[in-house]
Amino acid sequence: MLTDPISDLLVRLKNGAQRRHETVSVPASKLKRGILEILKREGYIDGIEDDSREGHPTFTVRLRYVGDGKPMITGLERISKPGRRVYVDSTKIAKVRNGIGMSILSTSKGIMTDQESRKNHIGGEVLCAIW
């Protein structure tokens, strides 16, 4: 049984990128789809495909590499955890690596990046940071 599915997603992406895998399989959920759509839109992954493994819905994530095989995802950090939720106001959203990375937030208007959240003046739960 999985207690933190978002951490599982992040670890699978990080490990797949470190091992230079072309694709990574992840159990499906609406929240994970929202996170993966943001990663695709921001250029951290190449694509997401719906799949099924042993009767359970999954996502097949195509990882992205640049140059001589260097992964786009160099670091991931889970901010808000099941034991300690982290909520921020739109004016207090911290920049990740001085703007090089991004945070992903769960807001009342859906899943969005830190930049979108600042622009729309919406705070929320900081799910993770990626760079």
PyMOL CGO cylinders between C-alpha atoms (Angstrom):
from pymol import cmd
from pymol.cgo import CYLINDER

trace = [
    CYLINDER, 0.00, 0.00, 0.00, 1.26, 3.41, -0.98, 0.3, 1, 1, 1, 1, 1, 1,
    CYLINDER, 1.26, 3.41, -0.98, 0.93, 6.22, 1.57, 0.3, 1, 1, 1, 1, 1, 1,
    CYLINDER, 0.93, 6.22, 1.57, 2.31, 9.05, -0.57, 0.3, 1, 1, 1, 1, 1, 1,
    CYLINDER, 2.31, 9.05, -0.57, 1.59, 8.61, -4.29, 0.3, 1, 1, 1, 1, 1, 1,
    CYLINDER, 1.59, 8.61, -4.29, 3.13, 11.96, -5.27, 0.3, 1, 1, 1, 1, 1, 1,
    CYLINDER, 3.13, 11.96, -5.27, 6.47, 11.01, -3.70, 0.3, 1, 1, 1, 1, 1, 1,
    CYLINDER, 6.47, 11.01, -3.70, 6.25, 7.70, -5.57, 0.3, 1, 1, 1, 1, 1, 1,
    CYLINDER, 6.25, 7.70, -5.57, 5.75, 9.60, -8.85, 0.3, 1, 1, 1, 1, 1, 1,
    CYLINDER, 5.75, 9.60, -8.85, 8.71, 11.89, -8.17, 0.3, 1, 1, 1, 1, 1, 1,
    CYLINDER, 8.71, 11.89, -8.17, 11.02, 9.02, -7.19, 0.3, 1, 1, 1, 1, 1, 1,
    CYLINDER, 11.02, 9.02, -7.19, 10.08, 7.05, -10.31, 0.3, 1, 1, 1, 1, 1, 1,
    CYLINDER, 10.08, 7.05, -10.31, 10.83, 10.07, -12.53, 0.3, 1, 1, 1, 1, 1, 1,
    CYLINDER, 10.83, 10.07, -12.53, 14.13, 10.79, -10.76, 0.3, 1, 1, 1, 1, 1, 1,
    CYLINDER, 14.13, 10.79, -10.76, 15.32, 7.18, -10.81, 0.3, 1, 1, 1, 1, 1, 1,
    CYLINDER, 15.32, 7.18, -10.81, 14.29, 6.70, -14.45, 0.3, 1, 1, 1, 1, 1, 1,
    CYLINDER, 14.29, 6.70, -14.45, 16.18, 9.83, -15.48, 0.3, 1, 1, 1, 1, 1, 1,
    CYLINDER, 16.18, 9.83, -15.48, 19.30, 8.83, -13.54, 0.3, 1, 1, 1, 1, 1, 1,
    CYLINDER, 19.30, 8.83, -13.54, 19.28, 5.38, -15.16, 0.3, 1, 1, 1, 1, 1, 1,
    CYLINDER, 19.28, 5.38, -15.16, 18.66, 6.94, -18.62, 0.3, 1, 1, 1, 1, 1, 1,
    CYLINDER, 18.66, 6.94, -18.62, 15.40, 5.05, -19.20, 0.3, 1, 1, 1, 1, 1, 1,
    CYLINDER, 15.40, 5.05, -19.20, 13.34, 6.13, -22.18, 0.3, 1, 1, 1, 1, 1, 1,
    CYLINDER, 13.34, 6.13, -22.18, 10.00, 5.64, -20.41, 0.3, 1, 1, 1, 1, 1, 1,
    CYLINDER, 10.00, 5.64, -20.41, 8.73, 5.22, -16.86, 0.3, 1, 1, 1, 1, 1, 1,
    CYLINDER, 8.73, 5.22, -16.86, 5.44, 3.58, -15.83, 0.3, 1, 1, 1, 1, 1, 1,
    CYLINDER, 5.44, 3.58, -15.83, 3.40, 5.29, -13.08, 0.3, 1, 1, 1, 1, 1, 1,
    CYLINDER, 3.40, 5.29, -13.08, 0.03, 4.32, -11.51, 0.3, 1, 1, 1, 1, 1, 1,
    CYLINDER, 0.03, 4.32, -11.51, -2.65, 6.72, -12.77, 0.3, 1, 1, 1, 1, 1, 1,
    CYLINDER, -2.65, 6.72, -12.77, -4.63, 9.36, -10.85, 0.3, 1, 1, 1, 1, 1, 1,
    CYLINDER, -4.63, 9.36, -10.85, -6.09, 12.80, -11.63, 0.3, 1, 1, 1, 1, 1, 1,
    CYLINDER, -6.09, 12.80, -11.63, -3.55, 14.58, -9.42, 0.3, 1, 1, 1, 1, 1, 1,
    CYLINDER, -3.55, 14.58, -9.42, -0.61, 12.80, -11.07, 0.3, 1, 1, 1, 1, 1, 1,
    CYLINDER, -0.61, 12.80, -11.07, -2.01, 13.64, -14.51, 0.3, 1, 1, 1, 1, 1, 1,
    CYLINDER, -2.01, 13.64, -14.51, -2.13, 17.32, -13.51, 0.3, 1, 1, 1, 1, 1, 1,
    CYLINDER, -2.13, 17.32, -13.51, 1.48, 17.24, -12.33, 0.3, 1, 1, 1, 1, 1, 1,
    CYLINDER, 1.48, 17.24, -12.33, 2.65, 15.38, -15.43, 0.3, 1, 1, 1, 1, 1, 1,
    CYLINDER, 2.65, 15.38, -15.43, 0.79, 17.80, -17.75, 0.3, 1, 1, 1, 1, 1, 1,
    CYLINDER, 0.79, 17.80, -17.75, 2.64, 20.70, -16.13, 0.3, 1, 1, 1, 1, 1, 1,
    CYLINDER, 2.64, 20.70, -16.13, 5.98, 18.90, -16.49, 0.3, 1, 1, 1, 1, 1, 1,
    CYLINDER, 5.98, 18.90, -16.49, 5.20, 18.26, -20.18, 0.3, 1, 1, 1, 1, 1, 1,
    CYLINDER, 5.20, 18.26, -20.18, 4.13, 21.87, -20.79, 0.3, 1, 1, 1, 1, 1, 1,
    CYLINDER, 4.13, 21.87, -20.79, 7.27, 23.21, -19.09, 0.3, 1, 1, 1, 1, 1, 1,
    CYLINDER, 7.27, 23.21, -19.09, 9.54, 20.87, -21.10, 0.3, 1, 1, 1, 1, 1, 1,
    CYLINDER, 9.54, 20.87, -21.10, 10.74, 18.51, -18.37, 0.3, 1, 1, 1, 1, 1, 1,
    CYLINDER, 10.74, 18.51, -18.37, 9.22, 15.40, -20.01, 0.3, 1, 1, 1, 1, 1, 1,
    CYLINDER, 9.22, 15.40, -20.01, 8.39, 14.52, -23.63, 0.3, 1, 1, 1, 1, 1, 1,
    CYLINDER, 8.39, 14.52, -23.63, 4.96, 12.99, -23.23, 0.3, 1, 1, 1, 1, 1, 1,
    CYLINDER, 4.96, 12.99, -23.23, 2.33, 11.05, -21.30, 0.3, 1, 1, 1, 1, 1, 1,
    CYLINDER, 2.33, 11.05, -21.30, 0.36, 8.07, -22.58, 0.3, 1, 1, 1, 1, 1, 1,
    CYLINDER, 0.36, 8.07, -22.58, -2.55, 6.28, -20.92, 0.3, 1, 1, 1, 1, 1, 1,
    CYLINDER, -2.55, 6.28, -20.92, -1.83, 2.61, -20.42, 0.3, 1, 1, 1, 1, 1, 1,
    CYLINDER, -1.83, 2.61, -20.42, -3.00, -0.36, -18.42, 0.3, 1, 1, 1, 1, 1, 1,
    CYLINDER, -3.00, -0.36, -18.42, -0.96, -2.88, -16.48, 0.3, 1, 1, 1, 1, 1, 1,
    CYLINDER, -0.96, -2.88, -16.48, -2.61, -5.98, -14.99, 0.3, 1, 1, 1, 1, 1, 1,
    CYLINDER, -2.61, -5.98, -14.99, -6.01, -4.31, -15.21, 0.3, 1, 1, 1, 1, 1, 1,
    CYLINDER, -6.01, -4.31, -15.21, -4.93, -1.12, -13.41, 0.3, 1, 1, 1, 1, 1, 1,
    CYLINDER, -4.93, -1.12, -13.41, -4.69, 2.24, -15.22, 0.3, 1, 1, 1, 1, 1, 1,
    CYLINDER, -4.69, 2.24, -15.22, -1.16, 3.62, -15.55, 0.3, 1, 1, 1, 1, 1, 1,
    CYLINDER, -1.16, 3.62, -15.55, 0.68, 6.42, -17.31, 0.3, 1, 1, 1, 1, 1, 1,
    CYLINDER, 0.68, 6.42, -17.31, 3.70, 5.77, -19.49, 0.3, 1, 1, 1, 1, 1, 1,
    CYLINDER, 3.70, 5.77, -19.49, 5.90, 8.85, -19.20, 0.3, 1, 1, 1, 1, 1, 1,
    CYLINDER, 5.90, 8.85, -19.20, 8.51, 9.56, -21.90, 0.3, 1, 1, 1, 1, 1, 1,
    CYLINDER, 8.51, 9.56, -21.90, 11.49, 11.23, -20.26, 0.3, 1, 1, 1, 1, 1, 1,
    CYLINDER, 11.49, 11.23, -20.26, 13.38, 14.06, -21.98, 0.3, 1, 1, 1, 1, 1, 1,
    CYLINDER, 13.38, 14.06, -21.98, 17.12, 14.32, -22.42, 0.3, 1, 1, 1, 1, 1, 1,
    CYLINDER, 17.12, 14.32, -22.42, 19.24, 17.13, -23.87, 0.3, 1, 1, 1, 1, 1, 1,
    CYLINDER, 19.24, 17.13, -23.87, 22.67, 17.34, -25.41, 0.3, 1, 1, 1, 1, 1, 1,
    CYLINDER, 22.67, 17.34, -25.41, 24.73, 14.22, -24.85, 0.3, 1, 1, 1, 1, 1, 1,
    CYLINDER, 24.73, 14.22, -24.85, 22.03, 12.39, -22.87, 0.3, 1, 1, 1, 1, 1, 1,
    CYLINDER, 22.03, 12.39, -22.87, 21.79, 14.69, -19.86, 0.3, 1, 1, 1, 1, 1, 1,
    CYLINDER, 21.79, 14.69, -19.86, 18.32, 14.42, -18.27, 0.3, 1, 1, 1, 1, 1, 1,
    CYLINDER, 18.32, 14.42, -18.27, 16.11, 17.53, -18.14, 0.3, 1, 1, 1, 1, 1, 1,
    CYLINDER, 16.11, 17.53, -18.14, 15.09, 16.61, -14.59, 0.3, 1, 1, 1, 1, 1, 1,
    CYLINDER, 15.09, 16.61, -14.59, 18.20, 17.12, -12.46, 0.3, 1, 1, 1, 1, 1, 1,
    CYLINDER, 18.20, 17.12, -12.46, 16.46, 17.38, -9.11, 0.3, 1, 1, 1, 1, 1, 1,
    CYLINDER, 16.46, 17.38, -9.11, 13.09, 16.90, -7.42, 0.3, 1, 1, 1, 1, 1, 1,
    CYLINDER, 13.09, 16.90, -7.42, 11.96, 17.66, -3.90, 0.3, 1, 1, 1, 1, 1, 1,
    CYLINDER, 11.96, 17.66, -3.90, 8.68, 16.83, -2.18, 0.3, 1, 1, 1, 1, 1, 1,
    CYLINDER, 8.68, 16.83, -2.18, 7.66, 19.88, -0.13, 0.3, 1, 1, 1, 1, 1, 1,
    CYLINDER, 7.66, 19.88, -0.13, 4.24, 19.12, 1.34, 0.3, 1, 1, 1, 1, 1, 1,
    CYLINDER, 4.24, 19.12, 1.34, 4.07, 15.62, 2.83, 0.3, 1, 1, 1, 1, 1, 1,
    CYLINDER, 4.07, 15.62, 2.83, 1.23, 13.62, 4.40, 0.3, 1, 1, 1, 1, 1, 1,
    CYLINDER, 1.23, 13.62, 4.40, 2.63, 14.32, 7.88, 0.3, 1, 1, 1, 1, 1, 1,
    CYLINDER, 2.63, 14.32, 7.88, 3.33, 18.01, 7.25, 0.3, 1, 1, 1, 1, 1, 1,
    CYLINDER, 3.33, 18.01, 7.25, 1.26, 19.98, 4.79, 0.3, 1, 1, 1, 1, 1, 1,
    CYLINDER, 1.26, 19.98, 4.79, 2.77, 23.24, 3.53, 0.3, 1, 1, 1, 1, 1, 1,
    CYLINDER, 2.77, 23.24, 3.53, 0.42, 26.01, 2.43, 0.3, 1, 1, 1, 1, 1, 1,
    CYLINDER, 0.42, 26.01, 2.43, 1.52, 29.43, 1.15, 0.3, 1, 1, 1, 1, 1, 1,
    CYLINDER, 1.52, 29.43, 1.15, -0.07, 32.71, 0.18, 0.3, 1, 1, 1, 1, 1, 1,
    CYLINDER, -0.07, 32.71, 0.18, 0.52, 33.89, -3.39, 0.3, 1, 1, 1, 1, 1, 1,
    CYLINDER, 0.52, 33.89, -3.39, 2.85, 36.65, -2.14, 0.3, 1, 1, 1, 1, 1, 1,
    CYLINDER, 2.85, 36.65, -2.14, 5.03, 34.21, -0.19, 0.3, 1, 1, 1, 1, 1, 1,
    CYLINDER, 5.03, 34.21, -0.19, 5.73, 31.57, -2.87, 0.3, 1, 1, 1, 1, 1, 1,
    CYLINDER, 5.73, 31.57, -2.87, 9.49, 31.01, -2.87, 0.3, 1, 1, 1, 1, 1, 1,
    CYLINDER, 9.49, 31.01, -2.87, 11.47, 30.82, -6.10, 0.3, 1, 1, 1, 1, 1, 1,
    CYLINDER, 11.47, 30.82, -6.10, 13.21, 27.51, -6.79, 0.3, 1, 1, 1, 1, 1, 1,
    CYLINDER, 13.21, 27.51, -6.79, 16.94, 27.88, -7.43, 0.3, 1, 1, 1, 1, 1, 1,
    CYLINDER, 16.94, 27.88, -7.43, 16.56, 31.63, -8.09, 0.3, 1, 1, 1, 1, 1, 1,
    CYLINDER, 16.56, 31.63, -8.09, 14.00, 31.03, -10.83, 0.3, 1, 1, 1, 1, 1, 1,
    CYLINDER, 14.00, 31.03, -10.83, 15.80, 28.21, -12.64, 0.3, 1, 1, 1, 1, 1, 1,
    CYLINDER, 15.80, 28.21, -12.64, 13.39, 25.59, -11.29, 0.3, 1, 1, 1, 1, 1, 1,
    CYLINDER, 13.39, 25.59, -11.29, 9.71, 25.69, -10.46, 0.3, 1, 1, 1, 1, 1, 1,
    CYLINDER, 9.71, 25.69, -10.46, 7.24, 24.70, -7.76, 0.3, 1, 1, 1, 1, 1, 1,
    CYLINDER, 7.24, 24.70, -7.76, 4.00, 22.90, -8.42, 0.3, 1, 1, 1, 1, 1, 1,
    CYLINDER, 4.00, 22.90, -8.42, 1.02, 23.96, -6.30, 0.3, 1, 1, 1, 1, 1, 1,
    CYLINDER, 1.02, 23.96, -6.30, -2.43, 22.55, -5.71, 0.3, 1, 1, 1, 1, 1, 1,
    CYLINDER, -2.43, 22.55, -5.71, -4.80, 25.52, -5.62, 0.3, 1, 1, 1, 1, 1, 1,
    CYLINDER, -4.80, 25.52, -5.62, -8.55, 26.08, -5.58, 0.3, 1, 1, 1, 1, 1, 1,
    CYLINDER, -8.55, 26.08, -5.58, -8.28, 26.63, -9.36, 0.3, 1, 1, 1, 1, 1, 1,
    CYLINDER, -8.28, 26.63, -9.36, -6.38, 23.37, -9.99, 0.3, 1, 1, 1, 1, 1, 1,
    CYLINDER, -6.38, 23.37, -9.99, -2.75, 22.31, -10.26, 0.3, 1, 1, 1, 1, 1, 1,
    CYLINDER, -2.75, 22.31, -10.26, -0.43, 25.12, -11.41, 0.3, 1, 1, 1, 1, 1, 1,
    CYLINDER, -0.43, 25.12, -11.41, 3.17, 26.31, -11.37, 0.3, 1, 1, 1, 1, 1, 1,
    CYLINDER, 3.17, 26.31, -11.37, 4.53, 28.89, -8.96, 0.3, 1, 1, 1, 1, 1, 1,
    CYLINDER, 4.53, 28.89, -8.96, 4.61, 31.54, -11.72, 0.3, 1, 1, 1, 1, 1, 1,
    CYLINDER, 4.61, 31.54, -11.72, 0.97, 30.96, -12.68, 0.3, 1, 1, 1, 1, 1, 1,
    CYLINDER, 0.97, 30.96, -12.68, -0.04, 31.06, -9.02, 0.3, 1, 1, 1, 1, 1, 1,
    CYLINDER, -0.04, 31.06, -9.02, 1.76, 34.38, -8.45, 0.3, 1, 1, 1, 1, 1, 1,
    CYLINDER, 1.76, 34.38, -8.45, 0.25, 35.85, -11.63, 0.3, 1, 1, 1, 1, 1, 1,
    CYLINDER, 0.25, 35.85, -11.63, -3.30, 34.81, -10.65, 0.3, 1, 1, 1, 1, 1, 1,
    CYLINDER, -3.30, 34.81, -10.65, -2.81, 35.81, -6.98, 0.3, 1, 1, 1, 1, 1, 1,
    CYLINDER, -2.81, 35.81, -6.98, -3.78, 32.33, -5.75, 0.3, 1, 1, 1, 1, 1, 1,
    CYLINDER, -3.78, 32.33, -5.75, -2.03, 30.51, -2.92, 0.3, 1, 1, 1, 1, 1, 1,
    CYLINDER, -2.03, 30.51, -2.92, -2.28, 26.84, -2.12, 0.3, 1, 1, 1, 1, 1, 1,
    CYLINDER, -2.28, 26.84, -2.12, -0.47, 23.69, -1.07, 0.3, 1, 1, 1, 1, 1, 1,
    CYLINDER, -0.47, 23.69, -1.07, 3.12, 23.44, -2.38, 0.3, 1, 1, 1, 1, 1, 1,
    CYLINDER, 3.12, 23.44, -2.38, 3.36, 19.89, -3.66, 0.3, 1, 1, 1, 1, 1, 1,
    CYLINDER, 3.36, 19.89, -3.66, 6.93, 19.75, -4.98, 0.3, 1, 1, 1, 1, 1, 1,
    CYLINDER, 6.93, 19.75, -4.98, 9.85, 21.61, -6.49, 0.3, 1, 1, 1, 1, 1, 1,
    CYLINDER, 9.85, 21.61, -6.49, 11.67, 20.59, -9.67, 0.3, 1, 1, 1, 1, 1, 1,
    CYLINDER, 11.67, 20.59, -9.67, 14.83, 21.82, -11.37, 0.3, 1, 1, 1, 1, 1, 1,
]
cmd.load_cgo(trace, "trace")
